[in-house]
Every structure is written in C-alpha cells, then in structure tokens.
Amino acid sequence: MHARVAVLLTVSALVLVAIGTASSLQENDGPRRLLRIESVPAGAAVMIDNLLIGLTPVTYPFSPSDTEIHSIVISASGYRVFRTTYSPETTQGTSASITATLEPTLSWGTLVVRSQPSGALVTVDNARGQQAPWTYPEIRAGGHLVQAFLSGYKPYSAIVEVPDGGTAGIDATLWPLTDVGIIQAKSSPGGADVYIDGIFRGSTAVTIGNIDPGTHYVLLKSVGFQDWSDLVTLRPREMAIIDVPLARAQYPSAGFIHVGSDPTGASVFIDGIFYGKTQPGNPLDITGVPPGEHSVTLSLENYGEFSTTVNVRPGETTYVNATLSPLASRAATGTLQVMSSPSGANVFIDNTCQGITPLTIASLPAGPHTLMLTLAGYQPHSLSFDLAPGAVSHLEVALAPEPTSVGMTSWPVIVCLVAMSLVAGRRIIA
C-alpha cells in the first residue's frame, strides 16, 4: 500500500504555502516493486545501500524504473553477517522476497569504534552507549549494528563483522546537518507508529522537524493493519506531507503484540530482541510476530524488570500492559515525560541536552528544574517545574512558529544528541 499523495510545502517561518504535488510516492510509470526481507531468527537489522531500514521482517519499495543492483546486509548479534544483492528488474511481477538463514557464532572478539569528529555517542546493537573512541572487549563474533550520534550532525549507521578471536575497527564519519526540513505524517485510522530510516519518530498525526534533506525510508505500523512503507524525498527548508489510508490485514499468517507500560519509556524485548520503547499515550505496536509462545520483557532504569509469556495467534492482537515497580534506590529521583507539537524538538534540562521529543527521562533528580525546547522554525519555549521524589511528571508543549519576517534560511541548526533519545525514547523498526 502506498500513500495517495505526498505534498511538498515551502516553509518560511512555518507559514506554509503549497507549491504543488510532489512526485507522488507511487511513481508515474507504475506501482512500486516490493522486496520482503525476512530472517531466521527474526529481529535482524537490515541495511540497503548503507541505509538502515529496520528489523526483519520488513518490506522495502523500489521504483519500477530502477535497474540498479542494490547491496543488502542483514545482521543480528551472535550471528554471521548475511550479504546479498538485489535488482528490481529481475522481479517477476511487483513483489519478491529474500529470507536470510543466519549462522550462529560461538566465539568472541573485540570491536573498536572511532568517530570523526571525536566524542560522538556510539551504540552497538541499540545498546552499550559509550563515547567514541571506545573499545568493546569480549564481544560476540559476527555482525553488529553500530550507530553514532553527535549534536548538529546526521546520525551514522553501519553493520560491522567482528572476526573470531580478532579485532574489528570502524571509523564513523559524521556529516553536519544544514537546511533541515520537516515531514508531517497522517494516517487513517490515526495512531500508527511512524519510523524514519529505522528510528521511531512519533505516532500519526505527527509533525517531525530537524530532518536532513534527501531520500528517507518511511514506515507506518499499527496492530490489525498492514505495514505501510515508501520512500520520501525531502528538499531543504521544505515540508513533505504524507497521508496514508492503512489497509486492514487480511488472512495474516502472523500476529500482533501491543505493549504499554506505566511509567512509559520502557525498553521492550521480545524473545530477548530489542523492539523499541513505550511512549506516553502510545503503546508499542509490534507487527509480523510468528504464532506461538513468546517472552516479553520490559526494563526501565530505576525500576524492576517486568517479564511475561504470551501466546500469539495468526491475525490476533495480544495486549501486554506492564506496571513497573520502582526500586528502593529511586527515592531521590523521578521520571519526566516530555512531548511537543511538533515533535522532534531538542530537550534541554538545566541547560543540558537530553534528547529529542517525545522523550522519557527515567532518573531525573528530584527538585526544581528548568526545561527548554528548541526546534528550527519555532520559538524556543522555556518553563520551570518541580519534580517530586518517585513521581512521574508529564509535560506537553505546543511550540509557537517564529515571526513571519524570519525566513527558513535563518533557522538555527540545533540538533540535540540524538543518542540520548535512544536511551530514553527511541525505537527501532520491529
């Protein structure tokens, strides 16, 4: 399924003027050629032409006129990297599939991660956050998803293979963000989870700022409906609007898991694989779950772990609502949940960058604090709040556009350390 239309709007201090219809997400020369990518086991990271698109199973759309040969790399911690190529012109009809049977590893190695500029926050397999340069000793041999994040720079993603008993090194080169744009995503029905290049960015309807120009892979997921995905090309200082009619899942062979937590911001693991985080007012939708028994685990800093076992049936939705119990050591801290309209705003607590909205900070010291939100094209918003020990506070801010006399070209490029939102409010495609 594809959006009926994508509209590009120029933005001058967020006074929006329609300049016409973008090349529709469905190309003029016919429907997209869809490639379904699966793996055994599921939940492996997938990169196409060095673009992270998420975790298996996932569907990627190619232009019908595309005749290029594309590289595909599939990786899961503790397994060998799977590599293959694909050319859309070899597809009979409009769909094809690839299934990667991953080979497990039993040995260990070392991973060294550097960044340029140095000092980026790096993660391995969506966890193990450290500041580059950093050495990861005694890491499982095989494939790992390495990501790097630095304020004012485009996030970096790569898959690296650690040799048996050896050392792998990777240099993450980060490129500055300039002339950022906005993507607005809507769906019918609303409430679908929105992912851009594999990263959760909110639920429909949502306006997402601080996005670098270029082509992005957009995925919408909602329990009971077919996943929707397509490519969106965003030009500098413009807004792309996506309006998607979701199609109900028909005769599905897989099921769905709908996960919520109190408080939100908890990491969700299915059979030991990280699938994302719960958000305020928006439980995590996990689609394409194989039928049968699955373990579900939720974890949140300063709270006890929650675990349960669910039985998933084809076409049915299993609901998990976890109430997390605070640990005794949490007495001097509280939890802060921050949302903004539009989302994607940089969050500063006491002048320290914490991440981007929507954001959950699970262990903020109790007491008085100042909050500031910044987003290109909008006026900075500041307020003071007092966090009680053990409390869960929810702040939601509607940002005001800049005065119309200020153009988009004067937007400040202030991009918070996105990796902080990985810890407190980010999801990878399930």
N, C-alpha and C positions, 0 to 999 in steps of 0.2 A: 504494500500500500504506500502511496506517496501523497504528499500534500497537493491540494488542488492548485495552489498558487503560492508563490513567495514574492513579497513586495519589498523593494528597497526604498528606504526613505533617507533623504539627506537630513542631517541634524545640525541646526545652528542654535546653540544653547538650548537644545531639546525642544525647539519649535519645529515640528515635523511637517515636511512638505513632500507629498507624493511626487515622485519623478517617473512613475511608470511601473510596469510589472517586470520583475527580474526574469531572466530566462527561467521559466518555470522549472521547479525541481524535477519535473518529468520532461526530458529532452524532447525537442520538436521532431526528432527522427525516430521516435518510437519509445516503448517502455524500457525502463532500466533492466539490465541483466543482473540478477541477484545471485550472489555466491553465499551459500550457507556453510559456515565453518563450525565444525564440532571437534571434540577431542575426547579421548579416553585416558585419564579421567577428565571430567568436565571442570570448568573453572580455570582454564589456562589462559594466560594473557596472549592477545593476538595483535601483531603489528603488520600493516600492509604498507609497503613502500615507506617504512620508517614512521608511519603514523599509527599511534596507539588507538585501537578501536574498542577495546574492552575485553571481556572474558567470554570463553565459549560456554554455550552455543551463541553465535552471533551471525547476523546477516549483513553483508556489505553490498551496496549498489554500485554498479559500474555503468557508465554511459554506453548506450547502444552503439555509438560510433567509435568506441575505444578499441584500438587494435594493439595496444602496448602489452608487453609482458611485465607482470607485476610480481614483486617478491612478497612472500608470506612467511612470517616467522611466528611459531607458536611455542610458548614456554610455560612450565609450571615448576615450582620449587621441588627439587628432589627427582627431576626427570631430565633426560637429554632434550636439547633443543630440536624441534622439528622444523625443517625448512622445505619450502616448495615454491613453485611459480605457477602463475595462472594468467591466461589471456582470454578476455571475454569473447573474442571472435571464434574461439574453439567451442563455445557453448552451443548445444543444440536446444533451441527454444530460448526461454527467458530466465532459466534458473539452472544452477549447478550446485554441487556440494563437495566439500572436502572433509574427510574425517582423519584426524591425526591420532594414531595409537602411540602414546608416549612411552618411552623406555625408561624404567626407574633406574636410579643410581644408588649405590651403597657406600660410596667413598666421600671424602671431604677435601676441601681446598681452601684457597684464600682469595678474596676479592679486594682490590684496591680501587677506590673511586676518587678522582680529582675533578675539580670544576674550574672553568675559566669564564668569568672572574672566580677567584677562590672564595671560599666562605659560604657557598650555597648549601642549603639543607638538602641532604640526599636521603632517599629511602630505597630499600631493597624489598621487593615483593609487597609493596604497600605498607611496610613496617620498618623497624630498625632505624628510625630517623637519627642522623648524625650530621655534623658539619664537615664539609669537604675541606681538605683532603682527609680521607678516613680509610682505615684498613679493617676489613671484616675477616678475622681468622676463623678457622673451623666452620666454614660454611659448606652446605651440601654441594657436591659437584653437580654440574648440569646447568640448566638455564635459570636465569633470574631477571626479573623486570627491575631495572634501575631507573630512578627518576631524580631530577634535581630541580630545585626551586630557589629563586632569588628575587627580591623586590625589584620591580622595574624591568624584569626580563621574562621572555617566553619560557614556559616550563619545558623541560627536557625529558625525553623518554627513550630508552633503548633496552634491548634484550642482549645480555652477555652470557657466555657459557664459561663456567669455571671448570678447568681440567681436573682429572683425578689426581689428587696429591700435589697439584701445582697452583700457580697464581695467575689470575686474570686481572688486567688493569683496564680502566676505562676513563677517558677524559670527556667530561660533559661540557661542551661549549654552548654557552647561553647567549641568546641574541636579544638586544634591547627591544622593548615594546614602544612603538611610536604610532601615532594616528590610529588609536584603537577605535573599535566600533561596538555596536550593540546588536544582540539577537533577541527578538521577542518571540516566545513560543506559546501557542494556544492549541487546545485540542478539544474535541467533542467526543465523549464527555471530558470534563476537566479533571485535574488532579493527577495527570500522568507524570511520572518521573522523567526529567529531562537530563540527558547526558550530552556533553560536547567534547569530542575527542576523548571519550572514555571517562570523563570526570563529571560527577553529579553536580548540576547547577540549579536545582530547584524543581518545582512541580507547576504544571500548567494551571492557569496562565501566569507566565513569569517573564520579566524583562531582565536581561543579563548584560551587564556592562563589562568594560575592561577586556574585550576580546580582540586579539591581534587580527589584522587583515589576512585574507587568504581563504582557502577552502577548508571547511571543517565538517567532520562526520557527526551528525546529529541523530540521536536515538531517543525514542519515547517508549516507556514501558508502563503498562498498567495491568493489574490482575484481571483476568477474564477477557483480555483483548489481545489481538496480535501485536507483536512488537512492530513499531514503525521506524524506519531509518532512511536517511538520504544525505546527500552532500549539499552544503550551503556555502556559497562563495560570498564572503563579506569584504566590501571595499572600505578603504579608510574613511573614517568620520561618517559612516552611514549605518542605518539600522536595517536589518533583514527581519521580516515578519513571516513566521511560519504558522499556518492554520491547518491543523490536521484532523480529519474525521477518522477516528480509530475504528477498526473493524473487529467485531467480536470473534473470538477464537472459535473455529468450527472443527469438530471432530479432532480435538487435540490429543496427541499421544503423551503429552507431558502435563504437569500440574503447576500450581502457583503456591507461593508462600508469602503471606502478608505479615510483616513483623513490625510491631510497635513496642515502645518502651517508656517507662516512667522512672527517672527522667529520660529525655531524649538525648541523642548524641552518642548512643551506644554502638560499638562495633558489632557487626553481625557475621557469624561464621556458620556456614552450612557444611557439615562433614569436614570441619577443620579448614575450609577455604573461606577467605575474607570476601564478602559480597557487598559491603557498604555500611552506612550508618543511618540510624533512625534520625528523623528531623522533627522539629515542632510542627504539629498538625499534619504530618505527612509520613506515615509508616513506610518502611522499605518494601517495595514490590519486587519480588524475585520470580521471574518467569522462566519457563523451559526446564522445570525441575523434573527429573526422571521419577516415575512412580516407584513407590516403596518407602521403606523407613529411612529417615534422615535425622542426624543430630543437629540441633540448633543451639548455638551458644552466643550469648551477648556479654560483652565486657565493657566497662566504663571505669576510668580512673577514679579511685577512692570509693568504689562500690564493689560489692561482692559479685562474683560471676554467676550468671543465670544459664542453666542448661536444661534442655528437654529433648525428647524424641517425638517426631511427628511421622504420621503415615500419609504420604501424598498419593492421591488418586488422579488418573488422567482427567483433565478438564475441570478439576475441582480446586477450590482455594482453601488452603489451611491457614488458620489465623493463629499467630503467636503474640500474646500481649504480656510482656515481661515487666514486673515490678522489681526494681533493683534496690537492694538494701545497702545503705551507707555503712562504710567501715568506721570503726571507733576513731581512727586517726583523722577522720574528716571533720572533727568538731570545729576546727578553726577556719574551715573553708566553706564555700558554697558553689552552686552551679549557676552559670549565666547563659541564657539563650538569647541570641541577637538575630533579628530578622530585619530586612529593609525592603522597601519598594521604591525603585527596582532592586533586585538582588545583585550580588557581585560587588558590593561596596566594601572598601577596606575598613577593618575594625581596629581601632586603637584604644587600649585600656591604659589609662595613666601615661599617655604618650608613647606606649609600646605597642608595636604592630602585633596583632594576634591572629589575623587571618582575614577571610572574606565571608560575607553573609551568603546563605544562612550559616550560623556558627554557634557551636556549643562549647563553652569553656567549663570543664568539669571540676576544676580545683582552684578556683579563684579565692584568694584570701578574703575572709570576711572583713567588712568595714566599708568606709566611703571610697568611691572611685569616680573617675571621670571617663566618659565614653565619647569618642569622636568617630563619625563615619564620613568617609570621603569617596566620591565617585565622579569620574570625569563627566563634565556637563551638568553637574548638580552642585548646589551649595553645600559646603561642609556642615554637618549637624553635630552639635555638642550638647551633652547633658551630664548631670551628676546623679549618682544613685548610691544607695547604701545596701550592701549585701549582708544579710543576717547569717550567722553560722548555721550550716546544714540546710539552708534554704535553696530553692530553685526559683530564680527570678527570670522573667520573660520580658524582653524589651523589643518592641516593634516600631520602626521609624519610617515615615513617609518622607522621602527626600524631595526638596524643592528644586526645580530647574534653575540654572543660572539665569541672570537677566538677559533679555533677548539681544542686548547690544554686544554681548560677548559671544564670539563665534566658536565653533568647534575647534578651530586651529589653535585656540588658546587653552584647550583642555590640559590640565596638569596630568602627566602620566605618573600617577601614584598607585603602584600596584603592591599590595601587601605581600608578605611572604606566604605564598600560596600553600606551602608545605605545612604551615601551622594549621590551615583549614583541613589538611589531610588528617591531622591528629584529632581535630575537634569537630569536623563537619563535612567530610568529603566521602564520596562514594565512587567506586569503580563499577563499570557496567557488569551486571550479573549475567 
